[in-house]
């Protein structure tokens, strides 16, 4: 059922009577007293979080859903505000949320209704947490840009963004779900309510993400992840804007069909079983390339750096480097996290066994974009020394798109808004997290606007204005179809990463999503690899 916001159009507020004024005066005095008490409690250390957040089970984080207009929520107990790298972005989110609220409660013209969308990320981050501080910054900036673009004047509905901290290792999500479940508009609505219509985020393919997706589905909250890629993470109301590992490996297979090399391969894989992204990537690579590139006995494992427990020396790539060069493997399949990849390249440049291996080495990977770790001067020197080129089947290709190669109008609009909102350089788009989180929010906004048209009652007089519910939005996303064998879409999404749709028969993965191949550094004079689209058929059309 659609959420109903009851309001009368064009009706002026009548003056308050003497009795009503007296009641309001008493209430105001009570509010001042309560505020003073709250201030004393905070000064006394009674509430180390505040702004809608609560302490985590271990007392190390402030988790849950921050108040929409809180300008400096503390994501750690006792902190004065968020990490300085995202503090200004958080303030801008609060500012935009307040503007949206004012357009409903104290409008200059006609009141404009609004809905809410939750951004679920680990807002406390470190180099070993689920997301690095830079990636959190890029993701938040991408979603904020999408929110502001969606709120541009259009006479429909506005959006508030709810910052939702699920813990640095993604395990502290329960307080958030408890809060979000109460915001969906499932209860009898009252004037001024703003229903939650969906969530975005969920950055890593891990068991905690699976549990969170299940809990959101049970609460009838649709969620769109911008970067999840493991097919083994699945839930009824979980959609993904990025291609799956299976589709990305298919894109790599198309690349190798045209560039088989010496058919001498080697697999390097992260042994942490709790990280479903790396285990599923390894599985898909072995299934597709194992026989042709003889990966059965040509592989080495390492311990990845991500995670909260120390269980051995991370990023130890000596066995892999020796094996690659001893066996003269020109094609390396990498099933690991981006943050660990530069250390493999450094080891290859330093490994004595590689001194006599004159052929170049290409490292194939499933990617969101081009990570910051590959862009530094030292890594460049190591890549040249080891004669390494990385080949990523990616959700994005910002370096090419910023140069005007293969980009669309939507990317240009987003890139301009991103620069204005964040103040970050264009290179901040390279890792793909800003782009894909923008697209995740855009899916929810597009579905909301389509559902709004379908469910809204006739305007005027005392008629109620209907806003979509979370279930309306979920149902709309399931109908964002790409017509089989054609390029046309039925209410599908024009994202910064390209145009795509969805199909529940394809487990809520994006259909016809472009998967560019990024060669880095790009070989001089090389032709651009053929563009793959998810679920494309043998003729290159999609869906298959």
N, C-alpha and C positions, 0 to 999 in steps of 0.2 A: 504493500500500500504506500502511496506517496505521502511524504511528510507534508503537513499542512501548516502554513504560517498565516495566522488570522490577522489581517489588518484592513482598515478602511482607507481607500484612496481619497485624497483630497479633503479629508475631514480635519478641521482645526481643533486644537485642544481647548477645552473650555476653561475659564478661570477657576482657581481653587477657592472653596468656601472657607469660612473662618475655622470651622471644626477640623477640616482637612489640614489646614495650615498648622494648627496646634499639634495634630498627630505627627505631622512631618517634623516639627521642631523637636518633639520627644525622641523620634527615631534618629534624628541627626545627632542629638546629644548622646544617645546610646552608642551610635557608630563611632563617635569621637572617643568615648570611654573604652570601647572595645579595641580601637586602634592603639590607644595608649598602652593597654594591657599587652597587646601583641608585641609592641615595641619593647616593652620590658622583658617579655619572654625571650625575644630574639637576642637582646643584649645579654641576657643571662645564659644564652647558649641552649635554650630549650628546643629550638628548631634550627638545626644546622643546615637545612636545605631550603624550604620555603618555595614560594612561587609555584605551588602545585606539585612539586617533586617530593619524594620520600627517600629515606635512607635505604640502601640495599641491604641484603641479609648480612653481609660482612661489615657493613658500616663504612665501606670505602668509596661509595658513589651515591649521588643523588639521581634517582631514576624515576621513570614514569613520564607523565605528560605535563610539560611546563605551561603555565598560564599563557594564553595567547598574546597578551600585551605586555608580558614581563620583559623588560629591556636588558636585564643582566642576570638571568637565572644561574644559580650555582650548580654545576654538575658534579661538584665534589663537596662533601660536608664542610661547612665553615668557609668556603671560598667566597671571594667578593664578586665573582662572576665567572663566565666561561673562559676557556683557553683564549689567550690574547689573539691567536691567529684567526679565531672565528667570532670574537666579541663584537666587532663592528657589523658583521653579517647578521648576528643574532639581534642586535639593536634595530637593524633595518627590517627584519622580519616583524618585530614588535611594532615598529612604526607603520608598516603596511597593514598589519592586522588591525591596528587602532583606526587607521583611515577607513578600512572596510567596515568596521563596527560603527564608526561615526556616520557613514553614508546610510546606514539603516536607522540608527537611533536619533541622530541630529542632522538630518540631511539639509543641504541647501536647496535642493529641488525635490523631486519624487524620491521616497525611500527606495534603496536598492537592497534586495535580499542577499544573503550570503550563506555559504555552506563551509564546512571545515574538512581539511585533508591533513592527515598525520604524516610526518616525516620520521621514520623509525631508523635511527642510526646509533652507533656508539660515540656519543659526544665527548667522552674522555678517551683519548687515544695516545698511543705510543708506537714506537717502531715495531713492537712485537704484538700489538693488539690487532683486532680484526681489520681495522683500517688505520693507516698512518694519519698523522695530523694534517698533512697536505691533502690527502684524499678526502678526508672529512670536509676540509675547507672547500675543495672544488665541488663536492657533491652538494653541499649546502648552498653555495653560490649558484649552481645550476638550477636547483629547485626554486630559489628565490627569484631568479630571472624568469622562470616559467610562471610563477605565481603572478608577477607583475604584468607579464604579457597577457595572461588570462584575465586579469582585472582591468585591462584597457576598456574604455567606454564602449559598450555594445548593447546595453539595454537588456541584459539577461540576468546573470547571477555572478556574485563576487566570491572570492575564496580567502579564507583564513588558513594559515599554515601552522600546525601544532607541532612544536619541536618535542620529540619523544625519545628519551634516552633509554636504550635497552642494554647498557653496560658495555664496557670496553671489550669483553669477550662474548657479547651477544646473549649472555645467560640470564640477565636481570630484566626479562620482558614481562613478567606476570603483572606488576603494578600498572604497566602501560595498558595491557589488554583489559584489565578490570575497569580502568577509566574510560577507554575508548568504547567499550561495550555499552556504556551508559549514555553515549553521545550520538547514537545512530538514529534517534528519533522514533524508536520502537514504542516508547511510552506515549500516552496522550499528549499531543503537542500543546504548547502555550505560546502566546505572542512573544516574539523576540528570540525564540529558540533558533539555533543554527545547527542543523543536523550534520553529523559526520558522514561523508559519502564514500570515503575510501582512505587508503593509506599507501604510502610509497616508501621505498628503502629496502630493508632486508638484504644486506650487501654480500654475505658469504654463504656458501653451500655447506652448512654444517648441521648437526643434529638439533642444536638450539633453534636454528632458523626453521627447520621442519616443524618443531614443536610450536613455535610462534605462529607459523602459517596455519597449522591445524587449529590453534586457539582462535585466531582471527576468523577463520572460516566458520567455526562453531558459533561465533558471535555475529555472523552474517556481515562481516566487514571485508569487502574486496580489497586486495592489496596487489600493487604492481611493483615488481622489483626491476630496477634498471640494469642490474649487472649479474644476477644469478644465472648460472649456465649449466648446472648439473641436472640431468633429467631425473635423477633420483630424489630430488627435492620437489615435492609436488603436493598440492592441496586443492580442494574444490574451487576456492575463490582466490587462488594465487595465480597471477599472470606474470609473464616475464617479457620485458621489452628487448632483451639481448638474445642473440642466437644461442641455442643449446650447444654443449660440447659436441654432441653427435653431428649437428649441422656444421659447426666450425671445422671439425675434422674432415667432413665431406668437402668443404671448401679447400682445405689443404690437399686433399686427394686430387682435386681438379688441378691445383697448382703443380703437383708433382707429375701428373699425367703429361703435362707439357714440358716439365723440367726434371726428368727422372734422375739426373746425375749418374753417379757410379753404382747406384743401388746398394751402397754400403752404409748401413744405418747403425744408430746407437740410441738407446732410450735412457734418459736420466729422469728419475722420479723421486718425489718427496714421499717418504715412508710413513708420514703421520696419517694413520687410518681415520682419525676423527675429522679430517678435512676432506669432505666429499668431493669438492671441486678437483683436487689433485688425484684422488683415487679414481674418479670417474673419467677424467681426462686420460689417465694412464690406460684404463680399460679400453676406451675407444681407440686410442692410438695403437694398442697391441692388436685389436681386432681388425683394424683396417690396414695397418702397415707391417704387422708382425712377420708374416711369411715373406713378403717381397723384400723387406729390408733386414731380415734375419735377426729379429729382436729377441728371440727366445733366450739366447745366451749372450747377447750383446747389450747389456744394460747395467746400470749402477744406481743405487739409491743414495739419498742423503737425508738429513734431518732438517726440515724447514725451520725458519726463525719465528714463525707465527705461533702464538699459543702462550698460555700463562704458566706452564710448568716446564722446568728445565729437566730434560731427560737425555742429555748428551750434547756433544758439541754441534751446534747448528752450522749449516753452510760449509760442510767439509766436502769439497769437490775433488780432492786429489785422486781417488779411485776412478771417478768419471773421466777426468782429463787424461789420465794415463791410458784408460781403455779406449777412448775416442781416437787418440793419436797412434797408439800401438796397432789398432785394427784399421787405421786409415779410413775412418768413417767420415764421409763428407756431409751426411744428413743426420742431424741430431734431433730427436724428438724430446721435447722438454715438458714434463708433467709436474709443474711446480708453480709457486707464486712468483709474481713479478719482482718482489723485493729481494728474492734470492738469486735471480738470474745474473745480475752483474758480477756476483762472486764466482759463478761458473766461468764467465768470460775472463775474469782476472786470473783464475787458476789455469785456464788454457794458455794464456799469454806467458805464464811463468813456468809451465811444465816442461822439463828438459826433453821428455819423450816427444814433444811436439816440434822440436827444433828441426827434425828431419822430415816432417810432414808438410810438404809444399802446397798441397791442394787446399782450397778454401773450405771453411766449415760453415754450413748454414744451420741455424737452430730454429726449428719449427715449434710454434706454440699457439695455444688458444688464448685470445687476448680481448681486453676491453678497449685498449688503445695503445699508445706508445708511452710507457711509464717514464717518470722522471729519472729513475735510476739508470736508464740507458743514455741520458742526455749529457752527462758530465764529461769534462775534459779527460779525466783519467780513464773512464770507460771507453771513450773514443780511441785513446791511444792503445788500450788493451785490445780492442776489436781489430785495430789495424795490425798490431803485433801478431795476433793469433789468426788473422785473415778470416774473421767471423762476420757473418751477416745474419741478422735475426729476421725471421719470416713469421708474421703474426696473422692468423685468421681472426679478424677483429670486428668488434661491434661498431667501431668508428675509425675514421682516418682524418683527424683534424689537421695535421700538417698539410695534406693535399687539399683539403677543403678550404683552409684559410688562404691557400694560394689560388683558389678559384677552380681547382681541378676536381670535377665530379660533385661539387656541392650544389645544394638547392637553395631556393629563396628562404625556406624556413631556417636553414642553418645560418644564413647571413643575418636574418632577423634576431635569432638567438644570440649569435656571437656579439652583435652590437649591444644587445641588452645585457649580456653577461659582463662585458667590459665596463659598461656604465654602472652596473649594480655593484660589482665586486672590486673594481679597480685593479684587477689582476691582469697580467699580460696574456696575450693570445696563446702563449705556450702552456698556460694552465689548462687549456682544453685538450692537450695532447694525450693525457692518460685516459680520456674518454668518460671519466666519472661525472663530470659536469654535464656533458651531452646526454648521457644515458639517464641520469636522474631527472634532467629536464624532460626527457621523453616519457619517463614513467609518470610524472605529474601531468603531462599533456594528455596521456591516455585517460586519466581520471577526469580531467577537465572536459575533454572532448565528449566522454560518455555522459557527464553531468549535463552538458548543454544539449545534447541530443535527447536525453531523457526528459529534460525540462520542457522541451517543445512538445513531447508526447503526453506528459501528464498534467500540464498546467491547465487550470480551469479558465474560462473566459474572463478577461480582465474587466474591471469597472464596477462601480457601485460597491455593495458590501460583499461581493464574491470573495471567497478565500483564494489566496494565491498558493498554489501547490509547488513545493520543492521536491526534487527527487529524493528517494530514500537510498540507503546503501544498496539495498536489493535491486532497486531500479537501475542503479549504476552498474552493478554486477551483470544484470541481464543485458544491458546495452553493450557492454564490452564483448560478451559472448556473440553478439550479432555484428561485430565489426569485421565483416567478411571481405576477402579478396575473391573475385570471381575466377573460377577455375579456368586455366588456359588463357587468361586475358590479363590486361594491366589495370583494369578498372576496379574500384573499391566501393564497398557498401558501408558508408559511415566509418571508414577506417581512419588511421592516424597519419597525419603528415608531421613527422617528428624532425628534429634537427639532424638525426642520423638517417633519414630517408622515410619513405612511405611503407607502412605495413599494416596488416590486419591480425585477427585472431580467429581461432577455431578450436572449440572444446574437443573436437575429435582428434586434434593434434596436441592435446594435453596443455592447452593454454599457452603454447609457445607462439612467438610472432611468426606470421606467415608472410612470405615475400620480403622479409627484412634483408637489406643489403649486407653482405659480409665481405668488406674489402680486404685484400691481402696487402699488408704493409711490409715491404722489404726495407730494412734499415741497417746500415746506410743503403739507399737505393743504388744498385749498380749503374754506373754511368752508361747512358745510351740504351738501357734495358727497356723493353716494352712493358707497359703497365699490365699486371696480371688481370686475367678475365674476372669480371665481377660475378660472384656467386650470390644467389638469393635463397633464403631458407625454403625448404620443401620444393625446390624447383625440379622439374622433370628433365629427362635426357635432352629435350630440345631447348632447355634454358628457360622455359616458361614456368610459371608457378601458379598454384601449388601442385605438387606431384599427386 
